[in-house]
Amino acid sequence: MLPAGGSPPAFPAAEPGAVHQLTQTLREADDESYALLCEALGSFDLTGRLDEISIPVLAVAGEHDAVTPAEQAAAIGAGVHLSTVHVLSDAAHQAPTERPAETAKLLNDFLD
């Protein structure tokens, strides 16, 4: 089972193979390394410096993401001068896995 907020409601039933792969990856992570990663991610915050970014930024969020909610993507968009924000419907925290075609299109369009 994926962590709460890690996938949209319909994703586990629709993509059992992807869910199994993601779950297996989480199970194989050793507890200490995973805890250190979570601690590092939780303490890393550069939102006060977003206005220093001078290159285009694409902020993508899933509408069901409880880990990094769409509101955070909107805040990034508001703080970065050259930004594009997109919220993917029926996606959560694993948008490239949950919505691969849409994520790829967003990236390709952004980079063109």
Secondary structure, 3 states (H helix, E strand, C coil): CCCCCCCCCCHHHHCHHHHHHHHHHHHHCCHHHHHHHHHHHHHCCCHHHHHHCCCCEEEEEECCCCCCCHHHHHHHHHHCCCEEEEEECCCCCCHHHHCHHHHHHHHHHHHC
